[in-house]
């Protein structure tokens, strides 16, 4: 049978010829003016909020532009929900900044794409297109977008850093190593009226007014501020000097079980040389009631002094069976069975912590995703985990591939349904250090973008950008001086806009399916094998979704230690056959790397063969990640 010829309509509904960049006479005038989105005034908006979007435009022509109109269009998925026109005049070669405004709809937890372009008095488009994502959500826990800060000296440019993070729509900030010591986050002499200066374990000076300035600026952007601290760690001055305090902390400590192959004696880590003699971590039993009372009081003291919004709890992963100082189990489960592994204490500890924190948020990192099931089923507000490729999931499958991350994101969402406010599950924040061994140069885009594509397609989110416009590449956050290139930075902004605009079909109750996908002429797999096009399918009550993630010419391991991962081989005009028993009435293509993230109507034909009913369409290009969603 001859191949069918299909056509992709490269336009957004209702503005097709204009957005394609052609005038009525066929002459391309879209390069006359360049338009860029500088910023939105907030990272997310409460329904009914006033929204301000700052644009930059530059007249590339050596003549004036008179009586042009700036067109504003706001989309929810493929549908226009708001339009506006504003008169614009530009002198020759003029650069102009302008603010556009919109009132957020009253429907909560919705993502939008704002689109801007100029037309002349004849209605011909004479500019590039600028787009930006807008999140209308009254609370960050539905669609968390985590970032970080890690520098607190006296001369920090706080405003610039928060503005940069705001452009990536980061709505929750982890304050890494902001505190003095894990067991004493704030020294006694620090008060709300006199924040003063303190030192962390490494001797870095932390200026209280700098921390406060970050928080105040972040609050103005509707960002949530989370105070980092381990859930069960103390340093030398508590454990080794307990005779000088009212606390015998040695009673709270964890010790390796006698038959452990991971160590012996007390469970401790050496962090490094500390000028205050606090270079060692000692770990406490999370189920010890006295320890809980102590550390919860320390955390609540933070909130009395500094306007943090919650506690970001950390761990060091699973280190095998442990016992108390008396050689007893850490506690007992609901069936009366003894608990020896710290990872099995998480749910009880987190539920108690959430109760003690009251209206403050709680997020938590079960390192290596060890014990993640406990966290997923707890009262924690935001799910989060730091992956390492040598750890394994609950079924013994290693966390070394993109698919292993996808599986855990989707499983965590399913685990947490009963604990989510809308019964759709919680979106897991994935922390995975891509270019771990790099010490100089720039991040490798291939490793970064493929990992992001996999996690976002699964319904998760990433902690990787922070400290302004820096990117993490290892676990000690201040070592974040392997920077993004300008091109990668732009890709990350585009990705950030995309995941905000399409949050309602990325992580709003979608579930994975086993629908068959066949790509003519290319190897494809449903589990993300190397050197294939990965076809990951999902659905909700309204849409069926196909994510195409390009692994052609590259491998499927997320860890790119030395920054050597090859870019995937881009392909064009690929014919895709998607099998479904449901009647499809509309199909759209969207990608962070195509048409500024705008949805494009996709033409298709239907048919049936030995594998069942299908629709068939042509995808014009695949670089890293394309999404097809079908109503």
C-alpha positions in Angstrom: 0.0 0.0 0.0 1.3 3.5 -0.9 2.4 5.7 2.0 -0.2 8.1 3.2 0.8 11.8 3.0 -0.1 13.8 6.0 0.2 17.4 6.8 1.2 19.1 10.0 -0.6 22.5 10.4 2.2 24.6 11.9 -0.1 27.1 13.5 -1.9 27.7 16.7 -5.7 27.6 16.3 -7.2 31.0 15.4 -4.0 32.7 14.3 -2.6 30.2 11.8 -1.3 32.4 9.0 -0.1 35.1 11.4 1.9 32.7 13.6 3.4 31.0 10.6 5.3 34.2 10.0 3.9 35.2 6.6 2.2 38.4 5.6 -0.8 38.5 3.3 1.5 39.1 0.4 3.8 36.2 1.3 6.8 38.3 2.4 8.4 37.2 5.6 8.5 40.3 7.9 8.9 38.5 11.2 12.5 39.6 11.7 11.7 43.3 11.8 11.3 43.3 15.6 12.7 41.0 18.2 10.5 40.4 21.3 11.7 38.7 24.5 10.0 38.0 27.8 12.2 39.5 30.5 10.2 38.2 33.5 6.8 37.6 35.2 6.4 39.4 38.5 5.8 36.1 40.4 6.7 32.5 40.2 3.1 31.5 40.7 -0.2 33.3 41.1 -3.2 32.9 43.3 -6.5 32.9 41.4 -7.6 36.5 40.8 -4.1 37.9 41.2 -2.9 40.7 38.9 -0.2 39.4 36.6 2.5 41.6 35.2 4.8 40.4 32.3 7.8 42.5 31.3 8.8 42.4 27.6 11.7 43.7 25.7 11.5 44.6 22.1 14.1 45.8 19.6 13.4 47.4 16.2 15.9 45.9 13.8 15.0 48.2 11.0 16.6 51.6 10.3 13.1 53.2 10.1 10.3 53.9 12.4 7.5 51.5 13.0 4.2 53.4 13.5 0.7 52.2 14.6 1.8 48.6 15.2 -0.1 46.5 17.7 1.3 44.2 20.3 -0.9 41.1 20.4 -1.3 39.2 23.6 -2.8 35.7 23.6 -3.1 33.5 26.6 -3.6 29.7 26.0 -4.6 26.9 28.1 -3.2 23.9 26.2 -4.4 24.5 22.6 -7.2 26.9 23.5 -7.1 30.7 23.6 -8.6 32.0 26.9 -7.7 35.7 26.6 -6.6 38.2 23.9 -5.5 41.8 24.0 -4.1 44.5 21.6 -1.9 47.4 22.5 -0.7 50.2 20.2 3.1 50.4 19.8 5.4 52.8 18.0 9.1 52.2 17.7 11.8 54.6 16.6 14.5 53.2 14.2 16.7 50.7 16.1 14.8 51.5 19.3 14.9 49.1 22.3 11.8 49.4 24.4 10.5 47.7 27.6 6.8 47.3 28.1 4.6 45.7 30.7 1.6 43.6 29.8 -1.1 42.7 32.4 -3.6 40.0 32.9 -5.9 39.0 35.7 -5.4 35.4 36.7 -8.6 33.3 36.3 -10.4 32.1 39.4 -9.9 28.4 38.5 -7.1 27.0 40.7 -4.1 24.9 39.7 -4.0 25.7 36.0 -1.1 26.3 33.7 -1.1 28.8 30.8 1.1 29.9 27.9 1.2 33.6 27.2 2.2 34.5 23.6 3.2 38.0 22.3 3.9 39.3 18.8 3.6 42.5 16.8 1.5 43.1 13.7 1.5 46.2 11.5 -1.6 48.2 10.6 -2.4 45.7 7.9 -2.4 42.8 10.3 0.9 41.3 9.1 3.1 39.9 11.8 6.4 41.9 11.9 8.1 40.3 14.9 9.4 37.2 16.5 7.1 35.4 19.0 7.8 35.5 22.7 6.1 33.1 25.1 6.2 32.4 28.8 4.5 30.0 31.2 2.1 31.1 33.9 1.1 29.0 36.9 -2.2 29.9 38.6 -2.0 27.9 41.8 -2.8 28.9 45.4 -0.3 26.5 46.9 3.0 25.1 45.6 2.4 21.5 46.8 0.4 20.6 43.7 3.1 21.7 41.2 6.3 22.1 43.1 9.3 23.6 41.2 12.2 23.3 43.6 15.4 25.5 43.5 18.1 26.3 46.0 20.3 29.0 47.6 23.6 28.3 49.3 25.5 31.5 49.8 24.8 33.8 52.8 27.7 36.2 53.1 27.2 39.9 53.7 27.5 41.1 50.1 25.1 38.7 48.3 23.1 40.2 45.4 19.9 38.8 46.7 17.5 40.6 44.4 19.3 39.5 41.3 19.5 35.9 42.4 15.8 35.6 43.3 14.9 37.4 40.0 16.9 34.9 38.0 15.3 32.0 39.8 11.9 33.5 39.3 12.5 33.5 35.5 12.7 29.7 35.8 9.4 29.7 37.7 11.0 28.2 40.8 8.3 28.3 43.5 10.1 26.6 46.4 13.6 27.2 47.6 15.8 24.8 49.6 18.2 26.9 51.9 21.2 24.6 51.9 23.6 24.8 54.9 22.1 28.1 56.0 22.1 26.9 59.6 24.8 26.8 62.3 24.7 23.1 63.3 22.3 20.3 62.5 21.3 19.9 66.2 21.3 23.6 66.8 20.2 25.4 63.6 20.1 28.8 65.3 22.5 29.8 68.1 20.7 31.1 71.2 22.0 34.7 70.7 20.1 35.0 67.3 16.8 36.7 67.8 14.1 38.2 65.5 15.3 41.7 66.4 19.0 40.9 66.1 19.7 38.2 63.5 23.4 38.7 63.8 26.1 36.4 62.3 26.8 32.8 62.9 29.1 30.1 61.4 28.2 26.8 59.8 30.2 23.6 60.6 32.8 24.5 58.0 33.4 28.0 59.4 31.5 29.9 56.7 29.9 33.1 58.0 26.1 33.2 57.7 24.6 36.6 57.9 21.1 36.5 59.3 20.1 39.6 57.4 21.1 38.0 54.2 18.9 35.0 54.9 16.1 37.3 55.8 16.6 39.3 52.6 16.4 36.1 50.5 13.2 35.1 52.2 11.6 38.6 51.9 12.4 38.8 48.2 11.2 35.3 47.6 7.9 35.9 49.4 7.3 38.9 47.0 7.5 36.4 44.2 5.2 33.8 45.8 8.1 31.5 46.5 8.1 29.2 49.5 11.3 29.1 51.7 12.3 25.8 53.2 14.9 25.5 56.0 17.3 22.6 55.2 18.3 20.4 58.1 18.8 16.6 58.6 16.1 14.8 60.5 18.4 12.9 62.8 21.9 14.4 62.9 23.9 16.1 65.5 27.5 17.2 65.6 30.3 16.9 68.1 29.2 19.7 70.5 26.0 17.8 71.4 27.2 14.2 71.4 30.8 14.5 72.7 30.2 17.3 75.1 26.9 16.1 76.5 28.3 16.3 80.1 28.3 20.1 79.7 24.6 20.2 78.8 21.3 19.1 80.3 21.0 16.4 77.6 22.6 12.9 77.5 22.4 12.7 73.7 24.4 9.4 73.6 21.2 7.7 74.7 19.6 8.8 71.4 22.3 7.6 69.1 22.2 4.9 66.4 24.7 2.0 66.5 25.4 -0.6 63.8 23.7 -3.9 64.6 26.2 -6.5 65.6 25.7 -8.6 62.4 25.9 -5.5 60.1 28.2 -5.7 57.1 28.2 -1.9 56.8 30.1 -1.0 60.0 30.4 -1.3 63.7 29.9 0.9 66.8 28.3 4.3 66.6 26.9 5.4 63.3 28.9 8.5 62.4 30.3 10.4 59.4 33.3 12.7 59.2 32.4 15.7 57.1 35.7 17.5 57.2 37.9 19.8 59.3 35.8 22.2 61.4 37.2 25.3 63.1 34.6 24.8 65.9 35.3 21.1 66.3 32.0 20.1 64.7 33.3 18.2 61.7 31.6 14.9 62.6 27.9 13.9 62.2 26.3 11.5 64.7 23.0 10.0 63.9 20.0 9.7 66.3 17.2 7.2 66.3 14.3 8.9 64.5 11.8 7.0 66.7 13.3 8.1 70.0 10.7 10.3 71.6 13.2 12.5 73.4 15.1 13.2 70.2 11.8 14.0 68.4 10.8 16.4 71.1 14.3 18.0 70.9 14.6 18.4 67.2 11.0 19.5 66.6 11.5 22.2 69.2 14.7 23.3 67.4 12.8 23.5 64.1 9.9 25.5 65.6 12.4 27.9 67.2 13.6 28.7 63.7 10.1 29.8 62.7 9.8 32.0 65.8 12.9 33.9 64.7 13.0 33.8 60.8 10.1 33.6 58.4 10.9 30.3 56.8 7.8 28.5 55.5 8.8 25.0 56.3 11.4 22.3 57.0 13.3 20.5 54.3 14.4 17.3 56.1 17.5 15.4 54.8 19.1 12.0 55.4 22.2 10.1 54.3 20.5 7.0 52.9 20.3 3.4 54.0 23.2 2.0 56.0 21.8 -1.3 57.0 20.4 -2.5 60.3 20.9 -0.4 63.4 20.1 -0.6 67.1 19.9 1.8 70.0 22.6 2.6 72.6 21.1 -0.3 74.6 21.3 -2.7 71.7 17.5 -2.7 71.2 15.4 -2.3 68.0 14.7 1.3 66.9 11.1 0.7 67.5 8.2 -1.6 66.5 5.9 -1.5 63.5 2.1 -1.6 63.6 2.3 -5.4 63.7 4.6 -5.5 66.6 7.6 -6.5 64.6 11.0 -4.9 65.5 12.4 -2.1 63.3 16.1 -2.1 62.7 16.5 -0.1 59.5 16.3 3.7 59.6 14.4 3.7 56.3 11.5 1.9 58.1 11.2 4.8 60.6 10.4 7.5 58.1 6.6 7.5 58.0 6.2 7.6 61.8 8.8 10.3 62.2 7.4 12.4 59.3 3.8 12.2 60.6 5.0 13.3 64.0 7.1 16.1 62.5 4.2 17.4 60.4 1.9 17.5 63.5 4.6 19.3 65.5 5.2 21.9 62.7 1.5 22.9 62.5 0.9 25.0 59.4 4.5 24.9 58.2 5.4 22.8 55.2 7.4 19.6 55.3 9.5 18.1 52.5 11.8 15.2 52.9 14.7 13.5 51.1 15.1 9.7 51.6 18.5 9.6 49.9 18.9 7.0 47.2 15.1 6.6 47.3 15.7 4.1 50.1 12.5 4.1 52.2 10.7 6.3 49.7 7.6 4.2 50.1 7.4 5.4 53.8 7.8 9.0 52.7 5.2 8.6 50.0 2.6 7.4 52.4 3.3 9.9 55.1 1.9 13.4 55.8 4.9 15.1 54.1 3.7 18.0 51.9 6.3 17.6 49.0 8.0 14.4 47.8 11.7 14.6 47.1 14.6 12.2 46.7 18.2 12.3 45.7 19.0 9.5 43.4 22.3 7.6 43.1 22.9 5.0 40.3 24.2 2.3 42.7 20.9 2.2 44.7 18.0 0.0 43.8 14.2 0.3 43.9 11.8 -1.8 46.0 11.9 -4.5 43.4 15.7 -4.6 43.2 16.0 -2.7 39.9 18.9 -0.3 39.8 18.3 3.5 39.7 20.8 3.9 36.9 18.6 4.5 33.8 16.1 7.2 32.7 13.4 4.6 32.9 14.2 3.8 36.5 13.6 7.5 37.4 10.4 7.5 35.4 9.1 4.4 37.2 9.8 5.9 40.6 8.2 9.2 39.8 5.0 7.4 38.6 5.0 4.9 41.5 5.4 7.7 44.0 2.5 9.5 42.6 0.4 6.4 42.9 1.7 5.7 46.5 0.7 9.2 47.6 -2.8 9.4 46.2 -4.5 8.9 49.6 -2.3 11.6 51.1 -2.8 14.2 48.4 -5.4 16.9 48.8 -7.0 16.2 45.4 -6.6 12.4 45.4 -4.3 12.6 42.3 -1.0 11.9 44.0 2.1 14.0 44.6 4.7 15.1 42.1 8.2 13.8 43.1 11.1 16.2 43.0 14.1 14.4 41.5 17.6 15.4 42.5 20.2 13.6 40.3 23.7 15.0 39.8 24.4 14.7 36.1 28.0 15.8 35.4 29.3 14.7 38.8 33.1 14.7 38.0 33.3 18.0 36.2 35.3 20.7 38.0 35.6 23.3 35.2 33.9 24.2 32.0 30.2 23.9 31.4 27.4 21.4 31.9 26.8 19.0 29.1 23.4 19.8 27.5 22.7 16.2 26.4 22.9 14.8 29.9 20.9 17.6 31.4 18.1 17.8 28.8 17.5 14.1 28.5 17.2 13.6 32.2 14.8 16.5 32.5 12.7 15.3 29.6 12.3 11.8 31.2 11.4 13.2 34.7 9.0 15.9 33.4 7.3 13.4 31.0 6.8 11.1 34.0 5.1 13.8 36.0 7.9 14.8 38.3 10.1 17.8 38.7 13.8 18.6 39.1 15.9 20.3 41.7 18.9 21.5 39.7 18.7 25.3 39.2 19.4 27.8 42.0 21.8 30.2 43.5 20.7 32.6 40.8 21.2 30.9 37.5 23.6 28.1 38.6 23.1 24.4 38.3 23.9 21.6 40.7 26.4 18.9 39.6 27.3 17.4 43.0 25.9 17.1 46.5 27.8 19.9 48.2 25.8 22.8 46.8 28.4 25.6 47.1 30.5 23.7 44.5 28.1 24.8 41.7 30.6 26.6 39.6 30.3 24.3 36.5 27.9 26.7 34.7 25.4 26.5 32.0 26.2 27.8 28.6 24.0 30.6 27.3 22.3 28.1 24.9 21.6 25.6 27.7 20.3 28.4 29.9 17.9 29.4 27.2 16.8 25.7 26.8 16.2 25.5 30.5 14.1 28.6 30.4 12.1 27.1 27.5 11.7 23.9 29.4 10.6 25.8 32.5 8.0 27.6 30.5 6.8 24.4 28.9 6.4 22.4 32.1 4.4 25.3 33.6 2.1 25.7 30.6 1.4 22.0 30.3 1.4 21.1 34.0 -2.3 19.9 33.6 -1.3 17.1 31.2 2.1 16.4 32.7 1.4 15.9 36.4 -2.3 16.3 37.2 -3.5 12.8 37.6 -2.2 11.2 34.4 -1.4 7.5 34.6 0.9 5.4 32.4 -0.7 3.1 29.8 0.6 0.2 27.7 -0.7 1.5 24.4 1.4 0.3 21.5 3.3 2.9 19.4 5.1 2.1 16.1 7.5 4.5 14.4 8.1 3.7 10.8 11.8 3.3 10.0 13.2 3.8 13.5 13.7 1.5 16.5 11.4 2.4 19.3 10.9 1.0 22.8 8.5 1.6 25.7 11.1 1.4 28.4 13.7 3.8 27.1 16.5 1.5 25.8 19.6 3.0 24.4 19.7 4.1 20.7 15.9 4.1 20.3 13.0 6.5 20.3 11.4 6.1 23.7 7.6 6.0 23.4 6.1 6.7 26.8 2.2 6.7 26.9 -0.1 8.2 29.5 -3.8 9.1 29.8 -6.3 11.0 32.0 -10.0 11.4 31.8 -9.8 13.8 28.8 -6.5 13.1 26.9 -4.3 10.4 25.7 -0.6 11.4 25.6 2.5 10.1 23.8 5.9 11.3 24.9 8.7 10.8 22.4 12.1 11.0 24.0 15.0 10.7 21.6 17.7 8.3 22.6 18.9 7.6 19.0 22.7 7.6 19.0 23.0 7.9 22.7 22.6 5.8 25.9 19.9 5.5 28.5 21.9 6.1 31.7 21.1 9.4 33.4 24.5 9.7 35.1 26.9 11.6 32.8 29.8 11.9 35.2 32.4 13.4 32.8 30.0 15.3 30.5 30.6 13.0 27.6 27.1 11.9 26.7 26.4 12.3 23.0 23.5 14.4 21.8 20.7 12.3 20.4 20.5 12.1 16.6 17.7 14.5 15.5 15.2 13.1 13.1 12.5 14.7 10.8 9.2 13.7 9.4 8.7 10.5 11.3 5.5 8.5 10.8 3.9 7.4 14.1 1.2 4.9 14.5 -0.6 5.0 17.9 -3.0 2.3 18.9 -6.1 3.1 20.9 -9.7 1.9 21.1 -10.9 5.4 22.0 -12.2 7.8 19.4 -9.8 10.7 18.9 -11.3 14.1 17.9 -8.3 16.4 18.2 -4.5 15.9 18.2 -1.8 18.4 19.1 2.0 18.5 19.1 3.9 20.5 21.7 7.6 20.7 22.6 9.8 23.0 24.5 12.1 23.2 21.4 9.4 23.8 18.7 7.5 27.0 18.1 8.4 28.5 21.5 6.4 25.7 23.2 3.1 26.5 21.5 0.6 23.7 20.7 0.3 22.9 17.0 -2.7 21.1 15.5 -1.7 17.7 14.2 -3.4 16.1 11.2 -4.0 12.4 11.4 -5.7 9.4 9.8 -7.3 6.4 11.4 -7.1 2.8 10.5 -7.2 -0.8 11.8 -4.8 -3.7 11.4 -4.0 -7.0 13.2 -2.9 -5.1 16.3 -6.1 -3.1 16.6 -7.4 0.4 15.9 -4.9 3.2 15.5 -4.3 6.8 14.5 -1.4 7.7 12.3 0.4 11.1 12.1 3.7 12.7 11.0 5.9 14.4 13.6 8.0 16.9 11.6 11.0 16.9 14.0 12.3 15.3 17.2 15.4 16.7 18.9 15.1 15.7 22.6 11.4 15.5 23.6 8.1 16.0 21.8 4.7 15.5 23.4 1.5 14.6 21.4 -1.7 14.9 23.3 -5.0 13.7 21.9 -8.5 14.6 23.0 
